[in-house]
């Protein structure tokens, strides 16, 4: 999660409240929806923060953008890292199926044909199970899941199907006290954000400000919205 808080307009009481809430999310597991139309480097920077720097953490990447997962938003510092798995969600033009998995990254990788959310869900669940087994039981916040973009999924499936898929995904992550962040690179006031946000513990909007990349948090349970915090 966020290792350091530096508000562009400091409100230290608000920041202290937010830090306490994030500690609770780490303890019981959580799912974050990351929105905002920003350049890839800003999203990568957010990923680095949410994935955490501890090399002992178990990480699961769900890659949906681009034709090469090596060019996806998996931060370079985590490519080929220990305790990591990748599930690649393919576009129809690729014409592959889950049985065609190819180790394109130096970590265990599975591929799933575009349009089959049920298969994608199974692969993600099996990936979590494998990481849980390797850890002899995951500790709170040890699992970090990065879903690099919902856009291709929404383009290939009805929104109600995606909603159900995300409901199961977030429940599975929380079942092992893990932490997932799911990217939806659209404007925060887009209708689809409003419809999907109830599934998540918080919505984080990313933006480029005069002082650099920033984030703004909205926590569902606390009805708390922060000011802009530097990323």
Residue pairs with C-beta under 8 A, 6 or more apart in sequence:
1 22
1 25
1 26
1 49
1 50
1 52
1 141
1 179
2 22
2 49
2 215
2 229
3 49
3 52
3 53
5 15
5 18
5 19
5 229
6 229
6 230
7 14
7 15
7 226
7 227
7 228
7 229
7 230
8 209
8 211
8 214
8 227
8 228
8 229
8 230
9 227
9 228
11 226
11 227
14 224
14 226
14 227
15 226
15 229
17 222
17 224
18 217
18 219
18 224
18 226
21 219
21 222
21 224
25 179
25 201
25 202
26 140
26 141
26 179
27 140
27 141
27 177
28 140
28 174
28 177
29 140
29 141
29 173
29 174
29 175
29 176
29 177
29 178
29 179
30 173
30 174
30 179
30 180
30 201
30 202
31 169
31 170
31 173
31 174
31 179
31 180
31 181
31 182
31 199
31 200
31 201
32 50
32 179
32 180
32 181
32 182
32 200
32 201
32 202
32 203
32 204
33 181
33 182
33 184
33 193
33 196
33 197
33 199
33 200
33 202
33 203
33 204
34 43
34 46
34 50
34 181
34 182
34 183
34 184
34 203
34 204
34 206
35 183
35 184
35 185
35 186
35 187
35 188
35 190
35 193
35 203
35 204
35 205
35 206
36 185
36 186
36 187
36 188
36 205
36 206
36 207
37 185
37 186
37 187
38 185
38 206
38 207
38 208
38 213
39 208
40 73
42 206
42 208
42 213
42 231
43 73
43 183
43 185
43 206
44 73
44 75
45 213
45 231
46 181
46 204
46 206
46 213
46 215
46 231
47 73
47 74
47 75
47 146
47 181
48 75
48 77
49 231
50 144
50 146
50 179
50 181
51 57
51 59
51 75
51 78
51 144
51 146
52 141
52 144
55 81
55 82
55 83
56 83
56 142
57 83
57 141
57 142
57 143
57 144
58 83
58 84
58 131
58 132
58 134
58 135
58 138
58 142
58 143
58 144
59 78
59 81
59 83
59 84
59 85
59 143
59 144
59 145
59 146
60 84
60 85
60 86
60 87
60 124
60 127
60 128
60 131
60 143
60 144
60 145
60 146
61 69
61 72
61 74
61 78
61 84
61 85
61 86
61 87
61 145
61 146
61 148
62 86
62 87
62 89
62 120
62 124
62 145
62 146
62 147
62 148
63 69
63 72
63 74
63 86
63 87
63 88
63 89
63 148
64 88
64 89
64 147
64 148
64 149
64 150
64 151
64 152
64 153
65 72
65 73
65 148
65 149
65 151
65 152
66 72
67 91
67 94
68 104
69 86
69 88
69 104
69 105
69 109
70 79
70 104
70 105
72 148
73 146
73 148
73 149
73 183
74 86
74 105
74 146
74 148
78 84
79 105
79 106
79 107
80 105
80 106
80 107
81 107
83 131
83 134
83 135
84 107
85 107
85 108
85 109
85 110
85 127
85 130
85 131
86 105
86 107
86 108
86 109
86 110
87 109
87 110
87 111
87 112
87 120
87 123
87 124
87 127
88 104
88 109
88 110
88 111
88 112
89 112
89 114
89 120
89 152
89 153
90 96
90 111
90 112
90 113
90 114
91 114
91 152
92 113
92 114
92 115
92 156
94 111
94 113
94 114
95 113
96 111
96 113
97 111
97 112
97 113
98 110
98 111
98 112
98 113
98 116
98 119
98 123
100 111
101 109
101 110
101 111
102 109
102 111
103 109
108 130
110 123
110 127
112 119
112 120
112 123
113 119
114 152
114 156
115 156
115 157
117 153
117 157
117 161
117 162
117 165
120 153
120 165
121 165
121 168
121 169
124 145
124 169
124 172
125 172
128 143
128 145
128 172
128 173
128 176
128 178
131 138
131 143
132 138
132 143
132 176
135 142
138 176
138 177
138 178
139 177
140 177
141 177
141 178
141 179
142 177
142 178
143 173
143 176
143 177
143 178
143 179
144 178
144 179
144 180
144 181
145 173
145 178
145 179
145 180
145 181
146 180
146 181
146 183
147 169
147 180
147 181
147 182
147 183
148 183
149 183
149 184
149 185
150 162
150 182
150 183
150 184
150 196
151 184
151 185
151 186
153 162
153 165
154 162
154 192
157 165
159 192
159 195
162 196
163 195
163 196
163 199
166 182
166 196
166 199
167 199
169 180
170 180
170 199
170 200
173 179
173 180
181 204
182 200
184 192
184 193
184 196
186 192
186 193
187 193
188 203
188 205
193 203
197 203
197 218
197 220
198 220
200 220
201 219
201 220
201 221
202 217
202 218
202 219
202 220
203 217
203 218
203 220
204 215
204 216
204 217
204 218
205 215
205 216
205 218
206 213
206 214
206 215
206 231
207 213
207 214
207 215
207 216
207 228
208 214
209 228
211 230
212 230
212 231
213 230
213 231
214 228
214 229
214 230
214 231
215 228
215 229
215 230
215 231
216 225
216 226
216 227
216 228
216 229
217 224
217 225
217 226
217 229
218 224
218 225
218 226
219 225
